[in-house]
Amino acid sequence: MSTLFTPITLGDYQLPNRIFMAPLTRARAGSNGVPNALMAEYYAQRASAGLIISEATAVSKQGLGWMNAPGNFTNEQQEGWRMIADAVHEKGGRIFQQLWHMGSIVHPDFLEGELPVSSSAVKQQGALTTPLGRDREFVVPVALTEEKIAYIVQDFVAASVRAIEAGLDGVELHAANGFLIDQFTRDSINQRDDKYGGAVDNRLRFMLEIVEAVCNAIGSGKVGIRLSPTNDVWGIKDSDPTATFVRAVERLNTFNLAYVHILETKPGLELLEESGNYLTPLLRAKYLGNLLINGGFSQAGGDDALKNNEADAIAFGRPFISNPDLVGRFQYKKPLTEPDSATFYTHEEKGYTDYPTMDVVG
C-alpha cells in the first residue's frame, strides 16, 4: 500500500492518511470576511484529506489586506467558521485554521488610510488589489513598538481560541511567505536594534512568543506552524537562511507541536519559484516532531518522499482545487482534473465547488 494512505498521529489526532490539503487563499468570503455556505460546501467536498488546512484567516482587521479573504476576529466570522467545521466533520474530516497577519502587505486602503505595521519601516516589493483598485503598490509601514507587538500576540491567541470554540480542530500559524511573522524572522526586513532584532534568536522572538501563547491557550497538540525558508515572495530574503531556519526548528522542538509545515520546492519541481539551497532535508534532521512538506508534489513524488523519510505527510495545493476527491483519485489511480487558474480568486461557485468527482468523469 502507498505510504500516503497510512494513518498518522498528529498532535491530538489520529488521521486516516497523509494526504493533506494545503492552505489556499480563494477569496470567497466577501468584503466583511465572513465565511459562508459556499465555503462550507467547498471544504466539505475535500473532507477525505487526512487534514484540511484552511485558507489564511486574519487575526485582526489590521492584519487583513487581501480582498474577500476571511477573518476570525468577530462573532459573525466565528459563526461562519462554525458552519464550515460542522460541514467538514459531518463528512468525517478534520480541519485546522491557518492564521495570519499580513503586516506591511496590508495596503492603507484596507485601513481607512492608516499605515500598515511591520517589524521595521521597510517597504516590500509588489502590489495587490484593494477596495480602491488593482495593483495598489505596497507602502512603507510603521515599525511596531514592543507594546503593540504584545497586542498582536494576543490577537493570535484570541483567534486561536475562537477557532477551537467554533469547532475547528486546531490552527496553523502562518509564519511564511513574507507576512508579518516572516517580516520579523528574516533580516532583509527586520532592521530592529531591540530584543526583536539583530541576532537570530531575537528575530525569532516574535514567532516564538506567538507559538508559546497559542499553545498555552489551546494546547500544543492543536497547533502547527508554516515556514518558507527560501521563498522570496515580495522580495523578502534572509542573509543566512540555513542558520535562521535551523535555529527556528530547533527552538520549535521545545513546544511539542502537532507539526511544522515547510513550503519549499524540491529540486526538479518547478511549480514554485525558490531561491537558494533546498533546506528541507536539513530541517528534517533538526526537527524532532512531525514534518509536513509542500511544494509541487505529484502522488508518486509524495509517496517517494514519505518512503525516504523526508517528511511525515505531504500537503497538496493545486490538485485539491480541481479534484475535491483527490484522495480517492490517488487511491484508484484515476486521472486528475487540471485547475482553471482564471477562477482561483473569483467570487462564485465556478472553479470552486463545481469540479467533477471521479464517479462523474469515470
VEXFINU-65257 format. One line per 3 residues: number of its first residue (from 0); their letters; for each residue x, y, z of C-alpha. Coordinates in steps of 0.02 Angstrom, whole numbers. Example, Ala and Ser with C-alpha at 12.3 -4.5 7.8 and 13.67 -1.06 7.14 Angstrom:
0 = AS = 615/-225/390; 684/-53/357
***
This chain:
0 = MST = 0/0/0; 57/177/-38; 135/263/112
3 = LFT = 19/410/80; -127/304/140; -54/251/307
6 = PIT = -129/331/464; -33/460/563; -44/528/740
9 = LGD = -33/716/727; -40/807/892; -208/768/972
12 = YQL = -274/674/821; -262/507/734; -282/542/548
15 = PNR = -327/413/414; -200/463/282; -52/577/247
18 = IFM = -129/671/100; -159/843/173; -243/991/92
21 = APL = -127/1141/89; -191/1315/135; -259/1400/-20
24 = TRA = -324/1579/-24; -481/1578/-132; -565/1747/-98
27 = RAG = -743/1685/-74; -779/1762/96; -849/1930/40
30 = SNG = -797/2104/92; -837/2075/277; -725/1923/292
33 = VPN = -869/1812/348; -861/1629/291; -1017/1572/200
36 = ALM = -1113/1419/143; -1016/1410/-20; -854/1395/78
39 = AEY = -931/1261/190; -978/1160/36; -803/1180/-36
42 = YAQ = -714/1118/119; -838/977/149; -808/914/-28
45 = RAS = -625/891/19; -652/808/189; -568/646/136
48 = AGL = -399/733/156; -305/670/307; -308/850/365
51 = IIS = -376/1009/285; -277/1165/321; -391/1312/286
54 = EAT = -353/1465/186; -260/1603/277; -376/1688/401
57 = AVS = -343/1858/476; -323/1878/664; -373/2062/659
60 = KQG = -436/2197/543; -262/2273/546; -192/2109/477
63 = LGW = -315/2085/333; -260/2152/165; -324/2026/38
66 = MNA = -488/2058/-49; -626/1939/9; -513/1837/122
69 = PGN = -590/1779/286; -556/1832/463; -590/1759/633
72 = FTN = -595/1912/744; -783/1947/751; -929/1843/813
75 = EQQ = -1005/1838/639; -844/1772/565; -831/1642/702
78 = EGW = -1007/1580/666; -960/1561/483; -812/1453/532
81 = RMI = -926/1351/646; -1032/1310/493; -875/1255/400
84 = ADA = -812/1148/544; -981/1063/559; -988/1029/372
87 = VHE = -814/951/370; -847/847/525; -1011/783/454
90 = KGG = -907/710/311; -783/633/433; -642/758/405
93 = RIF = -525/863/511; -483/1046/483; -352/1165/554
96 = QQL = -371/1351/526; -220/1444/458; -199/1610/548
99 = WHM = -107/1760/477; -69/1942/499; -9/2015/334
102 = GSI = 93/2156/411; 165/2277/283; 74/2188/141
105 = VHP = -89/2268/201; -121/2423/96; -188/2580/183
108 = DFL = -345/2562/77; -397/2422/196; -358/2528/350
111 = EGE = -453/2690/315; -289/2768/262; -186/2715/412
114 = LPV = -15/2642/379; 13/2455/400; 135/2385/527
117 = SSS = 290/2278/518; 449/2238/612; 534/2388/531
120 = AVK = 493/2533/417; 546/2435/262; 439/2432/105
123 = QQG = 414/2264/23; 402/2242/-165; 237/2218/-253
126 = ALT = 55/2268/-263; -117/2194/-230; -297/2232/-271
129 = TPL = -384/2337/-139; -560/2409/-119; -499/2560/-218
132 = GRD = -421/2473/-366; -300/2348/-442; -111/2346/-424
135 = REF = -104/2461/-273; 80/2466/-227; 138/2424/-52
138 = VVP = 191/2569/60; 322/2598/194; 248/2526/355
141 = VAL = 262/2584/535; 382/2486/646; 288/2406/789
144 = TEE = 327/2458/967; 356/2322/1095; 188/2365/1174
147 = KIA = 97/2342/1009; 191/2180/974; 114/2112/1134
150 = YIV = -60/2159/1073; -33/2065/909; 24/1910/1003
153 = QDF = -142/1918/1095; -234/1937/928; -163/1769/876
156 = VAA = -216/1694/1043; -392/1764/1028; -414/1698/851
159 = SVR = -348/1527/904; -472/1518/1046; -612/1572/929
162 = AIE = -561/1434/808; -570/1298/940; -733/1366/1010
165 = AGL = -805/1361/834; -765/1176/823; -611/1183/714
168 = DGV = -482/1052/761; -330/1164/776; -234/1308/700
171 = ELH = -84/1332/588; 17/1490/621; 66/1570/456
174 = AAN = 249/1615/480; 292/1606/295; 281/1699/129
177 = GFL = 337/1872/184; 191/1909/301; 209/1984/475
180 = IDQ = 292/1841/569; 411/1817/423; 444/2004/423
183 = FTR = 519/1982/596; 611/1821/557; 707/1873/401
186 = DSI = 839/2008/406; 801/2092/239; 650/2167/327
189 = NQR = 693/2159/512; 815/2301/547; 772/2324/730
192 = DDK = 903/2353/865; 798/2299/1014; 761/2125/1082
195 = YGG = 661/2084/924; 803/2121/802; 983/2080/759
198 = AVD = 1035/1906/814; 936/1756/752; 858/1719/922
201 = NRL = 799/1898/934; 720/1892/761; 634/1730/807
204 = RFM = 567/1802/970; 402/1866/896; 363/1698/815
207 = LEI = 406/1602/972; 304/1717/1084; 153/1683/973
210 = VEA = 185/1496/973; 204/1489/1162; 49/1595/1195
213 = VCN = -60/1498/1074; 0/1329/1141; -39/1387/1318
216 = AIG = -213/1441/1262; -271/1290/1160; -141/1153/1187
219 = SGK = 13/1116/1081; -68/962/1004; -186/1077/912
222 = VGI = -51/1194/843; 53/1187/685; 163/1317/602
225 = RLS = 213/1352/422; 384/1413/367; 454/1455/195
228 = PTN = 643/1465/217; 692/1500/37; 537/1587/-32
231 = DVW = 574/1764/-91; 397/1824/-124; 375/2013/-106
234 = GIK = 566/2024/-112; 592/1957/64; 755/1865/95
237 = DSD = 874/1814/232; 1062/1834/226; 1087/1661/302
240 = PTA = 928/1558/286; 1015/1399/341; 1065/1471/509
243 = TFV = 899/1560/532; 783/1415/496; 888/1278/575
246 = RAV = 881/1382/734; 694/1407/709; 654/1222/705
249 = ERL = 774/1188/849; 679/1314/954; 512/1244/897
252 = NTF = 562/1072/959; 525/1127/1136; 338/1151/1106
255 = NLA = 283/975/1054; 180/1048/911; 62/946/804
258 = YVH = 179/982/657; 296/1101/568; 247/1134/387
261 = ILE = 385/1179/263; 343/1264/99; 491/1237/-15
264 = TKP = 502/1167/-191; 607/1012/-207; 739/1022/-345
267 = GLE = 662/965/-508; 489/1027/-463; 458/1194/-548
270 = LLE = 286/1242/-486; 352/1373/-365; 499/1490/-383
273 = ESG = 625/1471/-243; 795/1549/-212; 946/1475/-125
276 = NYL = 977/1298/-65; 847/1165/-31; 843/1165/159
279 = TPL = 706/1038/193; 824/888/219; 925/985/348
282 = LRA = 768/1046/436; 703/868/437; 860/812/526
285 = KYL = 846/950/656; 660/945/691; 606/805/808
288 = GNL = 417/809/778; 301/783/631; 361/871/473
291 = LIN = 237/915/336; 307/969/167; 226/1060/21
294 = GGF = 292/1116/-147; 227/1042/-309; 224/856/-267
297 = SQA = 139/726/-375; 66/569/-298; 222/470/-342
300 = GGD = 338/608/-282; 245/624/-119; 245/437/-91
303 = DAL = 432/429/-125; 464/572/-4; 374/479/134
306 = KNN = 461/314/96; 629/404/101; 583/481/270
309 = EAD = 592/658/201; 430/701/291; 284/628/387
312 = AIA = 146/695/274; 127/789/109; 20/943/81
315 = FGR = -56/957/-93; -119/1126/-152; -172/1147/-332
318 = PFI = -226/965/-354; -354/989/-216; -425/1143/-302
321 = SNP = -488/1044/-452; -502/870/-375; -612/875/-221
324 = DLV = -594/686/-210; -405/689/-231; -379/552/-102
327 = GRF = -494/434/-198; -414/478/-364; -243/437/-293
330 = QYK = -308/275/-219; -392/214/-378; -263/285/-498
333 = KPL = -388/400/-584; -331/546/-692; -330/718/-614
336 = TEP = -429/869/-674; -321/1022/-707; -370/1181/-613
339 = DSA = -432/1337/-700; -314/1474/-639; -433/1610/-702
342 = TFY = -554/1563/-561; -430/1550/-417; -483/1717/-341
345 = THE = -655/1747/-415; -808/1752/-304; -932/1621/-363
348 = EKG = -952/1432/-371; -873/1417/-544; -698/1348/-522
351 = YTD = -732/1322/-337; -867/1195/-296; -912/1137/-472
354 = YPT = -763/1025/-513; -821/847/-553; -786/696/-445
357 = MDV = -710/538/-517; -877/447/-522; -932/580/-646
360 = VG = -776/583/-754; -758/394/-750
***
